[in-house]
Amino acid sequence: MGTHDAMLWKAAGDDAVECNLCGHRCRIAAGQFGLCQVRENVGGELKTHTYDQVISMNVDPIEKKPLFHVLPGTYSMSVATPGCNFRCEFCQNWQISQSPKDGRSLASHARPVPPEQIVSVARDRHCQSISYTYTEPTIFFELAFDTAALAHEAGMRNCFVSNGFMTPQAVKTIASSLDAINVDLKAFREETYRDVMGGRLEPVLDCLRALVAADIWLEVTTLVVPGMNEGAEELRQIASFIHDELGPTVPWHVSRFHGDYRMRDSVPTPTEAVTKAVKIGMDVGLKHVYSGNMPGRVDESTYCPGCEARVIHRQGFYVVDNRLSGGACPDCGEAIAGVWN
């Protein structure tokens, strides 16, 4: 398995480099890796080990990302390589996201799939978009960057599902090819990001602001975890940040937690906690708040913020009925924000 030239770095003296891809901004000495364990300083130049090392490639409903305001009812080719720049204690894809940090060889469980092949398979499978997901797309930025450009040429959209730890420079670099992103805003306390995720809150907030400034369609997800972020005050802070700094039409997905990875014995989120979070989001003034991991609820459908008519009826990850007309409510004519074509 070879390496590929990395993007977004600069020399830092004494053959060290500074990676400017994510909020860690690792200073990497010669022969060493960044915190993600997939970007290496080789002789004073930054290289990536994940350029074409695809570990998962599946066709998913776009709603599974979750992206509810992007081409509803269509399918997206989901692509991932191993690795992550976080170490979330509750990660649901830890087998692949944490594998480089756990010492497992990339070559043992990934296979080379170049950008051209990803786009070709997506087209053959009648996907209208490609989603860079499952693990953190920031750490396979070069593969996503090249694939996204080819996908646009082929008439497909591009979506990230991300922890939002990209630098504003990375957002600016990918902006022309990235149509939509769902960002996990996992908490609103610095200590939670430090202790549970191995990251920091402020770079995530800066990334979210940069995404809005770049006019990339944004949806935000918060996994409601008992004992971590389910307090009404913290949920209200998250909802208020979305409303005040990102915009009231940005959809907020509040999802039910189930134990996994190093929090496997933790209790699932009570349904009442998710209901409370949805109400907080609506009370703050968000136009679209959705419950997640609880199929069958009325708040997984989209309603017109003007006349409150149901315009997209969902059950789980599937669209039962889409009444939108040109991106607007068919009853009152109010435009619904999103990427509809």
VENSUL-V965055 format. One record per helix or strand. SS is the DSSP state (~ for helix, > for strand). FROM is the first residue (numbers start at 1). LEN is the number of residues. If there is no record, write none. Layout:
ss,from,len
SS,FROM,LEN
SS,FROM,LEN
This chain:
ss,from,len
>,4,2
>,9,5
>,16,4
>,22,1
>,27,2
>,33,1
>,39,4
>,45,4
>,53,9
~,62,4
>,70,1
>,75,7
~,94,4
~,106,3
>,111,2
~,115,10
>,129,4
~,137,17
>,157,6
>,166,1
~,168,7
>,180,5
~,190,8
~,201,13
>,217,8
~,232,15
>,251,6
~,261,3
~,271,14
>,289,4
~,298,3
>,302,2
>,310,6
>,318,5
>,325,1
>,328,1
>,335,1
>,339,1
